[in-house]
Amino acid sequence: MAPPTPAATTAPPAPWSAADSAALYGIDRWGDPYFTVSERGHVIVQPKGERGGALDLVELVEELQGRNLSLPLLIRFDDILEDRLERLHAAFERAIAQYGYRGRYQGVFPVKCNQQRHVVEQLVESGRRWHFGLEAGSKAELLIALSLLDDPEALLICNGYKDRRYIETAILARRLGRQPVVVIEQADEVERIIAASAELGAAPFIGIRAKLASRSTGRWGSSVGEGAKFGLTIPDLVATVEALRNAGLLADLRLLHFHIGSQINDIAVLKDALQEAGQLYVELTRLGAPMGFLDVGGGLGVDYDGSRTASAASTNYSLQNYANDVVATVRECCDPHGVTPPTLVSESGRAIASHFSVLVFDVLGASRPPLAVPEALAEEPLIVRNLRDTLAGLSEQGPLPPERLQEGWNDALKFRADALAAFRLGYMSLPERAMAEQLTSACSAAIARQLAALPAGSAIPEELLRLQASQSGTYYANLSVFRSAPDTWAIDQLFPVLPLHRLEQRPTRLGTLADLTCDSDGKLARFIDRGHSKALLELHPLEPGQPYWIGLFLGGAYQEVMGNLHNLFGSTNAVHIRLSGGGRYSIDHVVRGDTNAEVLQAMEHDPVALLERLRVASEAAISRGDLAIRDARRLMDHLEGSLRQTTYLQP
Ligand SMILES: *Cc1c(COP(=O)(O)O)cnc(C)c1O
């Protein structure tokens, strides 16, 4: 009698719906209110949140491809950027009303978070009604901010290392009707500010950055706090105030600044810092500085995994909790001392820019799933028959307890070792050994299926967990992780990743995503999982001739600016989409990705000379008779075409 095949004994899978996918990938938590899944199984974008209007992301990508915008494609929803800005201001307005705070909120956007011109322009434009400003952390960013920020009431916070030219630029920019605040971050900067002010006969607005004892935890925490590069220690801060007083510049000291790190996961950390900074502010007014502004820096976090916990990929507070704590704590510091509450400034980058961009890429192929179990032959070696019996046992109607699975796996490993020994000694043929190997993989697949059917929270031996992982596939993505999501590689940051379509179908495979670069780190191999992370993502089997599109979400902050030219993959195409009436949209800007020629030029190669050398080489091959003229022409056409194309694979 033939042993039962695994398929015959596994219970038929329960029906699957788009809602199951939404829960599996967590999109209704981290995506709220911008991303959901339709009944058809497509990802839907609501760029204005609850205020109405939705776009089917799959249809959008199809239409963009029709306009010759090939994948990978960065789609920026400028409405989301505007909505984030509105939410931030609404949260502070509510907090100010609730706590009867007798001051205002006036934020700035840190340019380093996303330096793309259209993005900064959009923020300045949308933020005009609140006099929303910019923060620069370098001379280049100061240039961007000076040229784009034309609102005379908006703040321009100048952070980072400052040489004499940076300081003079900031002082002179006041004459252009800008409001730069030069923040002293290093003890020696005060001397340069005093010298520049004396020479120009004008002073800038001056800020002072404190190095707080309270420090953030998590992956960004080590760059701040007492050991940080930036900010003045308390003794330096006091000495700086005295130096300003002696130079007659104390009247220009207007702002206290701190920044305890990006992605603050735990609000308790922020509260400590706020209390310390609030007291410092009060003390600075007592020392005679007019002050007026308290800048709480960045750090407002993003809930990447939707878990609302203090884990690294999440935050245990909402935007409103954050605003409430800032407002309430500063009020509690100022009121007892009769100090006028300052205008509150924040430099939130991540919280404003993360949601608005979606990176869409296609899957080019996947590693082959294991072959089906071969039919039993009449004459089989005992070892092969033993493996068949083991497989039959592991394929029984489950779920089988983990001990039974471990036992079965131990048997399978033993028989496979026997097969290897028999092969070495010449007692087993190559086809028979292949059969033994295949049956062993089938055992491990059967174990993975049994494990998947176990109730959540079952104790599973480590070895079986690894076995489950080994059953996974590799999906090959038309993408450079280094270029488009550098933080996943540099600091193990997690972003939500999921297919954009087929979500009404159960994802029956587990896999990781490998990118186009030749680097073994060029992959997405950790995924969000409600307060934890997981090594494998649920994916669908590829269908021949059908595209499989994946979206990486919440990557609008920091991912576009650090991208390097790893393996010479350049920037991707990018489009800016605006919702218009009647379920339609408009394309506000198209930013073409780097072509191969541009990327080569960035490395000091000359594309024309390069082509010329290859033309000479092909002429030589023609005269040797190694290359037909027709083929030489084809080769040169490919080379010239490649130089004009983006660095990614074309369909
Ligand atoms: C990076 C940085 C920010 C932005 O931090 P987010 O976490 O993106 O809000 C703000 N201020 C300073 C000084 C920074 O270095």
The ligand as an SDF file (V2000), in Angstrom:
LIG
                    3D

 15 15  0  0  0  0  0  0  0  0999 V2000
   17.9740   64.6120   13.7710 C   0  0  0  0  0  0  0  0  0  0  0  0
   17.5730   65.7580   14.5540 C   0  0  0  0  0  0  0  0  0  0  0  0
   16.2090   66.1070   14.6460 C   0  0  0  0  0  0  0  0  0  0  0  0
   15.0920   65.2730   14.0490 C   0  0  0  0  0  0  0  0  0  0  0  0
   14.7820   64.1770   14.8290 O   0  0  0  0  0  0  0  0  0  0  0  0
   13.4760   63.3100   14.5350 P   0  0  0  0  0  0  0  0  0  0  0  0
   13.6490   62.1310   15.4010 O   0  0  0  0  0  0  0  0  0  0  0  0
   13.4670   62.9850   13.1030 O   0  0  0  0  0  0  0  0  0  0  0  0
   12.2870   64.0870   14.9350 O   0  0  0  0  0  0  0  0  0  0  0  0
   15.8940   67.2640   15.3100 C   0  0  0  0  0  0  0  0  0  0  0  0
   16.8550   68.0360   15.8800 N   0  0  0  0  0  0  0  0  0  0  0  0
   18.1570   67.7160   15.8220 C   0  0  0  0  0  0  0  0  0  0  0  0
   19.1470   68.5940   16.4700 C   0  0  0  0  0  0  0  0  0  0  0  0
   18.5660   66.5730   15.1720 C   0  0  0  0  0  0  0  0  0  0  0  0
   19.8620   66.2480   15.1460 O   0  0  0  0  0  0  0  0  0  0  0  0
  1  2  1  0
  2  3  1  0
  2 14  2  0
  3  4  1  0
  3 10  2  0
  4  5  1  0
  5  6  1  0
  6  7  2  0
  6  8  1  0
  6  9  1  0
 10 11  1  0
 11 12  2  0
 12 13  1  0
 12 14  1  0
 14 15  1  0
M  END
$$$$
